[in-house]
Every structure is written in structure tokens, then in C-alpha cells.
């Protein structure tokens, strides 16, 4: 419901999500595990933070996905 209403007031800021996904991926690498979905999630949150959304709620990753799917949007790998 928060996403539909555009309410991204932080409950759990996106910058902490990046910290947590980064930690999880580092632990996975140390065990020689591959977590491709976690890597994609980490990439999306890093993009949100890089675009200035680090203090928004983690649900604001919706804004990144929305931006990526607009006509003429750049690839997530750019």
C-alpha cells in the first residue's frame, strides 16, 4: 500500500538495505556461494541509493524499477 500511495517515509531506510545485502553477499562469497537474486536486489538498492534515495524507505526501490521501465530508460547495467 505504501508504494501505491507514494509513501516512502523511512521505516527501514534503503541505505541500510544496501549494508545488509552487501554483508550477505560478502558472506556468500566467503563460502563460495552464488546468490544471483540477492546480487540483483543489491544492485537495485545500490542504484536507488546512488540516485539519492538512501534515506527513503526500502519500499522506494519501486521508484527505481518504475524509472527503469519508462520509455527510453537506460539499462540497469549502465
Steps between C-alpha positions, in 0.01 A plus 500: 500500500788738575625472144158564351458809719854621426582491871873439529554655844772283651406209718808311382721733292632366170859577603470235772366252247818556296710436811309180573503363146869585474570305819296203381681494166841527666417204724374303200820572305708387798317166480534491121123525457324669212186698579391656170165627629666662802753660263215647294325630813828655617546664160151653510547640849845636417350678201227651720761622749729630224208699361445670836240270655708360785286658770172383347326186622623179338164477319622794289690246290169509314605844371817350352301227327248754375778721362667202331176412321421842359536539123857594414636389840860388512599143570557414868855407401581853378 
